[in-house]
Amino acid sequence: MISASIDCGNSVYSIRRAEPRDVGILVDLLADDPIGSTRETTNPDARTIYDNAFAKIDADEAQLLVVVTTTEDDVIGTMQLTFIPGLSRMGATRMQIEAVRVHEDFRSKGIGSAVLRWACEEGARRGAFLAQLTSDQTRTEAHEFYERLGFVASHIGFKKSLS
């Protein structure tokens, strides 16, 4: 059971494993930016798609989907960690960080930094050799944020749609 607290100035937030009841707010967080709004839908008719995806994530031991909550258990952030075992780097496990979001009302309070520091600690605790993430080329502010936290833009990524 994942349960952690992060101290951000005058406020304390909790990190816990996401639950089925969180899916709606997670979709809202993912859709609440210029890029996410083109990929996600908050239409209630599509909820089954997200519920099914959540069930797959939650059942996979290599996945850790977490939420950041206020003391009232209001979800204000999220991220997904994927642990990828490999042969390279002498059998090292990598931790992929995806879908990092903090609700706009809670940004610039140190929450994103604290959550990513926690993620790196959790990754190390689980035996990951390194943490990696990707970020859309247009998210220059996010790139600066990740660099401030010690991430290095060391590779060029490629994607290909399979649908």
Backbone torsions as a table, in degrees:
resi	resn	phi	psi	omega
1	MET	NA	123.5	178.5
2	ILE	-86.4	127.1	174.1
3	SER	-157.3	117.8	-178.6
4	ALA	-144.0	158.5	175.6
5	SER	-118.0	144.0	173.8
6	ILE	-124.6	135.9	-178.4
7	ASP	-100.8	119.7	-179.2
8	CYS	-124.8	84.8	179.7
9	GLY	70.6	-115.8	-178.1
10	ASN	-92.9	3.5	-176.6
11	SER	-126.7	147.5	175.9
12	VAL	-117.3	133.9	178.8
13	TYR	-121.1	159.0	179.3
14	SER	-111.6	150.5	171.9
15	ILE	-117.4	127.5	177.6
16	ARG	-142.3	161.2	175.8
17	ARG	-62.5	136.7	178.6
18	ALA	-65.4	150.1	-180.0
19	GLU	-123.4	161.6	-179.5
20	PRO	-52.6	-34.9	-179.4
21	ARG	-65.7	-14.6	-178.4
22	ASP	-88.2	-11.6	-169.7
23	VAL	-55.6	-45.1	-178.5
24	GLY	-57.8	-47.4	-179.3
25	ILE	-69.9	-32.4	177.4
26	LEU	-64.1	-42.3	177.6
27	VAL	-63.5	-41.5	177.0
28	ASP	-58.9	-43.1	179.0
29	LEU	-64.1	-42.2	-179.6
30	LEU	-66.8	-32.8	-177.1
31	ALA	-85.2	-8.5	-171.8
32	ASP	-91.1	52.8	169.2
33	ASP	-161.0	165.5	-174.6
34	PRO	-57.7	-36.7	-179.6
35	ILE	-79.4	-47.9	-179.5
36	GLY	-60.4	-33.1	-178.7
37	SER	-66.4	-19.8	177.8
38	THR	-89.7	-13.1	-176.4
39	ARG	-109.0	-24.4	-173.6
40	GLU	-113.0	162.9	173.1
41	THR	-133.7	138.1	176.5
42	THR	-99.1	10.8	177.4
43	ASN	-63.6	122.7	-178.8
44	PRO	-57.3	-25.1	178.9
45	ASP	-66.0	-20.9	-180.0
46	ALA	-92.5	0.5	-174.7
47	ARG	-55.6	-36.2	-179.5
48	THR	-59.1	-37.2	178.7
49	ILE	-58.9	-47.4	-178.5
50	TYR	-71.2	-37.6	176.9
51	ASP	-61.8	-41.7	178.6
52	ASN	-65.4	-41.5	177.9
53	ALA	-63.4	-42.2	178.3
54	PHE	-59.3	-44.6	-178.9
55	ALA	-59.8	-41.2	177.8
56	LYS	-63.8	-44.9	179.7
57	ILE	-62.1	-47.6	-175.1
58	ASP	-65.1	-29.8	-178.9
59	ALA	-82.0	-13.1	-175.4
60	ASP	-94.4	116.9	-177.9
61	GLU	-64.0	-18.9	179.2
62	ALA	-82.9	-4.7	-177.6
63	GLN	-109.9	141.4	172.8
64	LEU	-137.5	104.3	176.9
65	LEU	-99.3	118.5	-176.7
66	VAL	-118.9	159.4	172.5
67	VAL	-122.2	153.1	173.8
68	VAL	-107.6	130.3	-175.6
69	THR	-128.2	156.3	172.3
70	THR	-79.0	177.1	178.2
71	THR	-64.4	-20.3	177.1
72	GLU	-89.5	6.9	-178.9
73	ASP	68.1	25.1	172.0
74	ASP	-79.3	129.3	-179.2
75	VAL	-76.9	123.1	-178.9
76	ILE	-125.5	1.6	179.5
77	GLY	-165.9	167.1	-180.0
78	THR	-159.7	164.1	167.9
79	MET	-168.5	158.3	178.3
80	GLN	-121.2	131.6	176.5
81	LEU	-111.0	133.3	176.8
82	THR	-123.3	128.8	-178.9
83	PHE	-100.7	119.1	-171.9
84	ILE	-116.4	104.8	175.7
85	PRO	-73.6	148.9	180.0
86	GLY	-150.0	168.5	174.8
87	LEU	-87.7	-32.1	-177.2
88	SER	-67.0	161.9	-176.1
89	ARG	55.7	40.2	176.6
90	MET	59.9	45.3	175.5
91	GLY	79.2	25.0	-175.9
92	ALA	-72.1	148.4	171.3
93	THR	-97.0	133.1	176.0
94	ARG	-104.3	149.7	173.2
95	MET	-111.8	118.5	176.7
96	GLN	-93.5	128.8	178.3
97	ILE	-105.4	126.5	-177.6
98	GLU	-133.9	159.6	168.6
99	ALA	52.3	47.0	177.0
100	VAL	-77.4	120.7	179.9
101	ARG	-141.9	141.9	170.6
102	VAL	-129.8	132.7	179.9
103	HIS	-54.6	140.2	-174.6
104	GLU	-55.9	-31.3	179.5
105	ASP	-70.6	-13.1	-175.9
106	PHE	-116.6	8.2	179.4
107	ARG	-75.6	159.0	180.0
108	SER	65.0	28.6	176.2
109	LYS	-115.7	4.3	-179.9
110	GLY	88.8	2.9	-177.0
111	ILE	-67.1	-47.8	-179.6
112	GLY	-58.2	-43.9	178.7
113	SER	-62.8	-45.5	-178.7
114	ALA	-64.6	-39.6	-179.5
115	VAL	-66.7	-41.7	179.0
116	LEU	-69.5	-34.9	174.1
117	ARG	-63.2	-42.7	176.7
118	TRP	-60.5	-43.6	-179.5
119	ALA	-58.4	-44.1	179.9
120	CYS	-65.4	-38.6	176.5
121	GLU	-65.7	-42.5	178.8
122	GLU	-64.9	-40.8	177.2
123	GLY	-60.6	-45.8	178.1
124	ALA	-62.9	-41.2	179.0
125	ARG	-59.9	-34.5	-179.7
126	ARG	-88.0	4.5	174.5
127	GLY	90.8	12.4	177.9
128	ALA	-71.6	141.4	-179.9
129	PHE	-83.0	-36.6	179.4
130	LEU	-150.3	157.1	174.5
131	ALA	-105.9	136.0	177.9
132	GLN	-134.6	155.0	176.7
133	LEU	-153.2	161.8	173.6
134	THR	-120.9	157.2	179.3
135	SER	-145.6	137.7	178.5
136	ASP	-55.9	142.6	-177.8
137	GLN	-57.5	-28.3	-177.4
138	THR	-79.8	-10.5	-177.1
139	ARG	-87.9	63.7	-174.9
140	THR	-63.4	-35.6	177.6
141	GLU	-65.0	-38.2	177.2
142	ALA	-64.7	-38.4	179.0
143	HIS	-60.9	-45.0	178.6
144	GLU	-62.6	-40.2	178.0
145	PHE	-60.2	-49.0	-179.2
146	TYR	-64.1	-38.9	178.3
147	GLU	-64.0	-38.4	176.8
148	ARG	-61.3	-27.6	179.9
149	LEU	-89.3	3.9	175.9
150	GLY	98.6	1.0	175.7
151	PHE	-75.9	144.9	-177.3
152	VAL	-118.8	133.8	176.1
153	ALA	-78.1	81.4	-170.3
154	SER	-98.2	-13.5	-175.0
155	HIS	-134.5	162.6	170.9
156	ILE	-105.4	128.2	-178.5
157	GLY	-99.4	152.8	178.2
158	PHE	-131.2	146.2	176.5
159	LYS	-134.8	152.2	175.3
160	LYS	-141.6	125.8	177.6
161	SER	-69.2	136.5	179.6
162	LEU	-108.0	10.6	178.5
163	SER	-128.5	NA	NA
